[in-house]
Amino acid sequence: MCASLLFLGTWPAVLTLLERRGRLPQHTYLDYSITNLLAAVFIALTFGQLGEARNNMPNFFTQLSQDNWPSVLFAMAGGVVLSIGNLSTQYALAYVGLSLTEVISSSMVVVIGTTVNYFLDKRINRAEILFTGVACFLAAVILGSSVHASNAVDNEQKLSGSTNSYKLGKTGGTETGKQVKGKDAPRDMEDGASVDYATKAEAGTAEYLIELEERRSIKVLGSSTYIGLGIVFFSGVCFSLFSPAFNLATNDQWHTLKDGVPHLVVYTAFFYFSISCFVIGIGLNILFLYRPMAGVPKSSLKAYLNDWKGRQWALLAGFLCGFGNGFQFMGGQASGYAAADAVQALPLVSTFWGILLFGEYRKSSKKTYTLLVFMLLMFIAAVATLMASSGHRNAK
């Protein structure tokens, strides 16, 4: 679970890094989808084949030929909603920031998904502790929304006093009366910014925000506060559904399998789960190459294949997410999916990367800092109570 926590908290930071460097999100997600699937194949062919096959615990290859399609469909449904949630997150990271996106979406996973998993798992977790944690997560969502609104006001105040004569464009982005350093440099259409362009301004200043906006692939300044929050809440709903779907796939609480057919082992379920995740991710992003969202420039399949700048990081993000999800599901099978959702502490890792790498909330107001601290404290308390509620699944 510790490895899962680290991996799942790090891959969004990698995607954020690439977007801030100007790489098109469609290109990044296509690379990410490939290695995300490869991680599932690796887990199935290694962990899924360990030990001798038993009637109630068949190996991966044995299960491929069994009549277990109802469970397979549940696993694939989980992959569909996870892929849509991850895709939405990629855009939410630009609008809301790494820290808040992960806190709000992870809290919604617990508020909705963990509650559903509690009843699917026949209440093996301690309800009085579990639902105290759920209430804390709900409070974290409310505080997170307040942090985003307060930080947006802070940024507007910084930009209004900028010496670059900054003003918001009608469709988002920036318009400046005074030239911003590097603005007129030759642009690489696949990278979104000058090859030699690098941010010189101090993090948290108006100049830094302007330079970042010029360089990044998703233009967000001037957009409504509610756009970012809307995307985050949508991704949170998607994330909250994939764990219950996976739970149904591996434990068959609704008795959809025929008598005598063993439940899907976690490795087989994760394999089918990742296939549907891959198909949706690849299909939607090929569409977005030609019909992009959020004002992102159009691209093409040929341009994607020729875009190698930052590809290694996008491929790494896919591996991190794939192995992180796999390890989470293994823990859920052992101790209950409700308690295993304690891995949603991943925003603590993401917040570390957000502050260390991207300078999030630098030079913000005291109000924003106060709300941020209370949000993180509430989140820590929620994770602690969620872990304390863990039970032991009866393997019979």
C-alpha positions as CSV (number, residue, x, y, z in Angstrom):
1,M,0.0,0.0,0.0
2,C,2.9,2.4,0.7
3,A,4.2,1.8,-2.9
4,S,0.7,2.4,-4.3
5,L,0.5,5.6,-2.3
6,L,3.8,6.9,-3.7
7,F,3.1,5.9,-7.3
8,L,-0.5,7.2,-7.4
9,G,0.6,10.5,-5.8
10,T,3.5,11.0,-8.2
11,W,2.1,10.3,-11.7
12,P,-0.2,13.4,-11.7
13,A,2.9,15.5,-10.9
14,V,4.6,14.1,-14.0
15,L,1.6,15.0,-16.2
16,T,1.5,18.5,-14.7
17,L,5.2,19.0,-15.4
18,L,4.7,18.1,-19.1
19,E,1.7,20.3,-19.5
20,R,3.5,23.3,-18.0
21,R,6.4,22.7,-20.4
22,G,3.9,23.0,-23.3
23,R,3.5,19.4,-24.4
24,L,0.0,18.7,-25.8
25,P,-2.1,16.8,-23.3
26,Q,-3.4,14.5,-26.1
27,H,0.2,13.4,-26.8
28,T,1.0,12.8,-23.2
29,Y,-2.1,10.7,-22.5
30,L,-1.5,8.5,-25.5
31,D,1.9,7.7,-24.2
32,Y,0.6,7.2,-20.7
33,S,-2.1,4.8,-21.9
34,I,0.5,2.5,-23.5
35,T,2.6,1.9,-20.4
36,N,-0.4,1.8,-18.1
37,L,-1.6,-1.3,-20.0
38,L,1.9,-2.8,-20.0
39,A,2.0,-2.6,-16.2
40,A,-1.3,-4.6,-16.0
41,V,0.1,-7.2,-18.4
42,F,3.3,-7.5,-16.3
43,I,1.3,-7.9,-13.1
44,A,-0.9,-10.6,-14.7
45,L,1.9,-12.6,-16.1
46,T,4.0,-12.5,-12.9
47,F,1.9,-12.2,-9.8
48,G,-1.1,-13.8,-11.6
49,Q,0.9,-17.0,-12.3
50,L,2.6,-17.5,-8.9
51,G,1.8,-20.7,-7.1
52,E,-0.2,-23.7,-8.1
53,A,-3.7,-23.2,-9.4
54,R,-6.6,-24.1,-7.1
55,N,-10.3,-24.5,-7.6
56,N,-11.1,-21.2,-5.8
57,M,-7.8,-19.4,-6.9
58,P,-7.0,-20.3,-10.5
59,N,-4.0,-18.8,-12.2
60,F,-4.3,-16.0,-14.8
61,F,-4.1,-18.1,-17.9
62,T,-6.6,-20.6,-16.5
63,Q,-9.2,-17.9,-15.9
64,L,-9.0,-16.6,-19.5
65,S,-11.0,-19.6,-20.7
66,Q,-13.6,-19.7,-17.9
67,D,-17.2,-18.5,-18.3
68,N,-16.8,-15.5,-16.1
69,W,-18.0,-12.7,-18.4
70,P,-20.4,-11.0,-15.9
71,S,-17.4,-10.3,-13.6
72,V,-15.2,-9.4,-16.6
73,L,-17.8,-6.8,-17.6
74,F,-17.8,-5.3,-14.1
75,A,-14.0,-5.0,-14.3
76,M,-14.1,-3.4,-17.7
77,A,-16.8,-0.9,-16.6
78,G,-14.4,0.1,-13.8
79,G,-11.7,0.6,-16.4
80,V,-14.0,2.9,-18.5
81,V,-14.8,5.2,-15.6
82,L,-11.2,5.3,-14.4
83,S,-9.9,6.2,-17.9
84,I,-12.5,9.0,-18.2
85,G,-11.6,10.2,-14.7
86,N,-7.9,10.2,-15.4
87,L,-8.4,12.1,-18.7
88,S,-10.5,14.7,-16.9
89,T,-7.9,15.0,-14.2
90,Q,-5.3,15.9,-16.8
91,Y,-7.3,19.1,-17.6
92,A,-8.3,19.7,-14.0
93,L,-4.6,19.8,-13.0
94,A,-4.1,22.8,-15.2
95,Y,-7.2,24.7,-14.0
96,V,-7.1,23.9,-10.3
97,G,-3.5,22.9,-9.6
98,L,-2.0,19.6,-8.5
99,S,-2.7,19.8,-4.7
100,L,-6.3,20.8,-4.9
101,T,-7.2,18.5,-7.8
102,E,-5.9,15.4,-5.9
103,V,-7.4,16.4,-2.5
104,I,-10.9,17.1,-3.9
105,S,-11.1,14.1,-6.3
106,S,-9.6,11.7,-3.7
107,S,-12.0,12.9,-1.0
108,M,-15.0,12.3,-3.4
109,V,-13.7,8.8,-4.0
110,V,-14.0,8.1,-0.3
111,V,-17.3,9.9,0.3
112,I,-19.0,8.0,-2.5
113,G,-16.9,5.0,-3.4
114,T,-15.9,3.9,0.1
115,T,-19.5,4.1,1.3
116,V,-20.6,1.8,-1.5
117,N,-17.6,-0.6,-0.9
118,Y,-18.6,-0.8,2.8
119,F,-21.9,-2.3,2.0
120,L,-20.5,-4.5,-0.9
121,D,-17.9,-5.9,1.5
122,K,-20.7,-7.0,4.0
123,R,-19.7,-4.3,6.5
124,I,-16.3,-5.8,7.4
125,N,-15.0,-2.4,8.3
126,R,-15.9,-0.7,11.6
127,A,-18.7,1.7,10.7
128,E,-18.4,4.2,13.5
129,I,-14.7,4.8,12.6
130,L,-15.2,4.5,8.8
131,F,-17.9,7.0,8.5
132,T,-16.2,9.5,10.8
133,G,-13.4,9.4,8.2
134,V,-15.9,9.9,5.4
135,A,-17.2,13.0,7.2
136,C,-13.7,14.3,7.5
137,F,-13.1,13.7,3.7
138,L,-16.3,15.7,3.0
139,A,-15.0,18.6,5.0
140,A,-11.8,18.4,3.1
141,V,-13.8,18.8,-0.2
142,I,-15.5,21.9,1.1
143,L,-12.3,23.4,2.3
144,G,-10.6,22.5,-1.0
145,S,-13.2,24.4,-2.9
146,S,-12.7,27.4,-0.7
147,V,-8.9,27.2,-1.2
148,H,-9.4,27.3,-5.0
149,A,-11.7,30.3,-4.8
150,S,-9.4,32.2,-2.5
151,N,-6.3,31.4,-4.5
152,A,-8.1,32.6,-7.7
153,V,-8.7,36.0,-6.0
154,D,-5.1,36.2,-4.9
155,N,-3.9,35.6,-8.5
156,E,-6.2,38.3,-9.9
157,Q,-4.8,40.8,-7.4
158,K,-1.3,39.9,-8.3
159,L,-2.0,40.3,-12.0
160,S,-3.9,43.5,-11.7
161,G,-0.8,45.1,-10.2
162,S,1.6,43.6,-12.7
163,T,4.1,46.0,-14.4
164,N,3.5,44.0,-17.7
165,S,0.1,45.8,-18.2
166,Y,-1.6,42.4,-17.9
167,K,-5.3,41.9,-18.8
168,L,-7.4,38.9,-19.2
169,G,-8.3,37.8,-22.7
170,K,-12.0,37.2,-23.6
171,T,-11.5,33.5,-24.1
172,G,-8.9,32.9,-21.3
173,G,-5.2,33.3,-21.6
174,T,-3.4,36.6,-21.5
175,E,-3.1,39.8,-23.4
176,T,-0.2,42.1,-22.5
177,G,0.5,45.7,-23.5
178,K,4.2,45.3,-22.6
179,Q,6.3,42.5,-24.1
180,V,6.8,39.5,-21.9
181,K,10.3,38.0,-22.1
182,G,10.4,35.2,-24.6
183,K,6.8,35.9,-25.9
184,D,7.9,36.6,-29.5
185,A,10.5,33.9,-29.6
186,P,10.0,31.3,-32.4
187,R,7.6,28.6,-31.3
188,D,7.7,24.9,-31.7
189,M,4.1,24.0,-32.6
190,E,4.4,20.5,-31.1
191,D,5.9,21.8,-27.8
192,G,3.8,25.0,-27.5
193,A,6.7,27.3,-26.6
194,S,10.1,28.5,-27.6
195,V,12.7,25.7,-27.3
196,D,15.1,28.0,-25.4
197,Y,12.4,29.7,-23.3
198,A,12.7,29.2,-19.6
199,T,10.9,30.9,-16.7
200,K,13.1,33.4,-14.9
201,A,10.5,35.0,-12.6
202,E,10.1,34.1,-8.9
203,A,7.4,31.6,-8.2
204,G,4.2,33.1,-7.0
205,T,4.7,36.5,-8.6
206,A,2.5,38.0,-11.4
207,E,5.4,37.7,-13.8
208,Y,5.7,34.0,-13.1
209,L,2.0,33.5,-13.7
210,I,2.2,35.3,-17.0
211,E,5.4,33.5,-18.2
212,L,3.8,30.1,-17.2
213,E,0.6,31.0,-19.1
214,E,2.7,31.8,-22.2
215,R,4.5,28.5,-22.1
216,R,1.9,25.9,-21.0
217,S,-0.3,24.0,-23.4
218,I,-3.7,24.6,-21.6
219,K,-4.4,28.3,-21.1
220,V,-6.3,28.9,-17.9
221,L,-5.9,32.5,-16.8
222,G,-9.1,34.4,-17.1
223,S,-11.3,31.2,-16.9
224,S,-14.1,30.9,-14.5
225,T,-13.4,29.4,-11.1
226,Y,-16.3,27.0,-11.6
227,I,-14.9,25.5,-14.8
228,G,-11.9,24.0,-12.9
229,L,-14.1,22.9,-10.0
230,G,-16.6,21.3,-12.3
231,I,-13.9,19.2,-14.0
232,V,-12.6,18.1,-10.7
233,F,-16.0,17.1,-9.3
234,F,-16.7,15.2,-12.6
235,S,-13.4,13.3,-12.3
236,G,-14.1,12.6,-8.6
237,V,-17.5,11.0,-9.5
238,C,-15.7,8.8,-12.1
239,F,-13.0,7.8,-9.6
240,S,-15.6,6.9,-7.0
241,L,-17.2,4.3,-9.2
242,F,-14.2,2.3,-10.4
243,S,-13.3,0.7,-7.1
244,P,-16.9,-0.6,-6.4
245,A,-17.0,-2.0,-9.9
246,F,-13.7,-3.8,-9.3
247,N,-15.0,-5.0,-6.0
248,L,-18.0,-6.6,-7.8
249,A,-15.7,-8.1,-10.4
250,T,-13.5,-9.9,-7.8
251,N,-16.1,-10.8,-5.2
252,D,-19.4,-11.3,-7.1
253,Q,-21.6,-9.9,-4.3
254,W,-24.5,-9.8,-6.8
255,H,-24.1,-13.6,-7.6
256,T,-23.9,-13.1,-11.4
257,L,-21.5,-16.0,-12.0
258,K,-22.8,-19.5,-12.6
259,D,-22.4,-22.1,-9.8
260,G,-19.0,-23.6,-9.7
261,V,-17.3,-20.8,-11.6
262,P,-14.6,-19.2,-9.4
263,H,-14.4,-15.5,-8.8
264,L,-12.0,-13.4,-10.8
265,V,-8.7,-13.2,-9.0
266,V,-7.4,-9.6,-8.6
267,Y,-4.7,-10.0,-11.3
268,T,-7.2,-11.2,-14.0
269,A,-9.7,-8.5,-13.1
270,F,-7.0,-5.9,-13.2
271,F,-6.0,-7.1,-16.7
272,Y,-9.5,-6.7,-18.1
273,F,-9.9,-3.5,-16.2
274,S,-6.7,-2.1,-17.9
275,I,-7.7,-3.2,-21.4
276,S,-10.9,-1.2,-21.3
277,C,-9.0,1.7,-19.7
278,F,-6.5,1.6,-22.6
279,V,-9.2,1.4,-25.3
280,I,-11.1,4.4,-24.0
281,G,-7.9,6.4,-23.4
282,I,-6.5,5.8,-26.9
283,G,-9.8,6.3,-28.7
284,L,-10.7,9.6,-27.0
285,N,-7.3,11.1,-27.3
286,I,-7.0,10.2,-31.0
287,L,-10.3,12.1,-31.4
288,F,-8.9,15.0,-29.3
289,L,-5.9,15.2,-31.7
290,Y,-8.3,16.5,-34.3
291,R,-11.1,18.0,-32.1
292,P,-9.2,19.3,-29.0
293,M,-10.8,20.6,-25.8
294,A,-10.0,23.6,-23.6
295,G,-8.5,25.6,-26.4
296,V,-5.6,23.2,-26.9
297,P,-4.1,23.4,-30.5
298,K,-5.1,20.7,-33.0
299,S,-2.6,18.0,-33.8
300,S,-2.4,14.8,-35.8
301,L,-1.4,11.2,-35.4
302,K,1.7,11.9,-37.4
303,A,2.6,14.8,-35.2
304,Y,2.1,12.7,-32.1
305,L,4.4,9.9,-33.4
306,N,7.1,12.5,-34.2
307,D,6.8,14.3,-30.8
308,W,9.5,12.7,-28.6
309,K,10.1,15.7,-26.3
310,G,9.0,14.6,-22.8
311,R,7.8,11.2,-24.0
312,Q,9.9,9.3,-21.5
313,W,8.2,11.2,-18.7
314,A,4.7,10.4,-20.1
315,L,5.6,6.7,-20.3
316,L,6.9,6.8,-16.7
317,A,3.6,8.3,-15.6
318,G,1.7,5.3,-17.2
319,F,3.9,2.8,-15.4
320,L,3.5,4.6,-12.0
321,C,-0.3,4.7,-12.3
322,G,-0.6,1.1,-13.5
323,F,1.5,-0.4,-10.7
324,G,-0.1,2.0,-8.2
325,N,-3.6,0.8,-9.1
326,G,-2.6,-2.8,-9.2
327,F,-1.0,-2.7,-5.7
328,Q,-4.1,-0.9,-4.4
329,F,-6.4,-3.6,-5.6
330,M,-4.2,-6.3,-4.1
331,G,-4.5,-4.6,-0.7
332,G,-8.3,-4.2,-1.2
333,Q,-8.7,-7.9,-1.8
334,A,-6.9,-8.7,1.5
335,S,-8.3,-6.1,3.9
336,G,-11.5,-4.8,2.3
337,Y,-11.8,-2.2,-0.5
338,A,-13.3,0.4,1.9
339,A,-10.2,0.5,4.1
340,A,-7.9,0.0,1.1
341,D,-9.2,3.4,-0.2
342,A,-6.8,4.8,2.5
343,V,-4.4,5.0,-0.5
344,Q,-6.4,8.1,-1.3
345,A,-3.9,9.8,1.0
346,L,-2.0,10.2,-2.3
347,P,-2.8,14.0,-2.3
348,L,-0.3,14.4,0.5
349,V,2.4,13.1,-1.9
350,S,1.0,15.3,-4.7
351,T,1.0,18.3,-2.5
352,F,4.6,17.8,-1.7
353,W,5.4,17.7,-5.4
354,G,3.2,20.7,-6.1
355,I,4.9,22.9,-3.6
356,L,8.4,21.6,-4.3
357,L,8.3,21.5,-8.1
358,F,5.7,24.0,-9.1
359,G,5.7,26.6,-6.3
360,E,1.9,26.3,-5.7
361,Y,0.5,28.9,-3.3
362,R,3.7,30.9,-3.2
363,K,3.0,34.5,-2.1
364,S,-0.7,33.7,-1.4
365,S,-2.8,35.5,1.2
366,K,-3.0,34.5,4.8
367,K,-6.6,33.4,4.2
368,T,-5.5,31.0,1.5
369,Y,-2.7,29.6,3.6
370,T,-5.1,29.1,6.6
371,L,-7.7,27.3,4.5
372,L,-4.9,25.1,2.9
373,V,-3.5,24.1,6.3
374,F,-7.0,23.2,7.7
375,M,-7.8,21.2,4.5
376,L,-4.6,19.2,4.8
377,L,-5.1,18.6,8.5
378,M,-8.7,17.4,7.9
379,F,-7.4,15.2,5.1
380,I,-4.7,13.6,7.4
381,A,-7.3,13.0,10.1
382,A,-9.7,11.4,7.5
383,V,-7.0,9.0,6.2
384,A,-6.0,8.0,9.7
385,T,-9.6,7.1,10.7
386,L,-10.1,5.2,7.4
387,M,-7.1,3.0,8.1
388,A,-8.3,2.4,11.6
389,S,-11.5,1.0,10.3
390,S,-9.9,-1.9,8.4
391,G,-11.2,-5.4,8.8
392,H,-10.2,-8.8,7.5
393,R,-12.0,-10.4,4.6
394,N,-13.2,-13.9,5.0
395,A,-11.7,-16.0,2.2
396,K,-14.4,-18.7,2.4
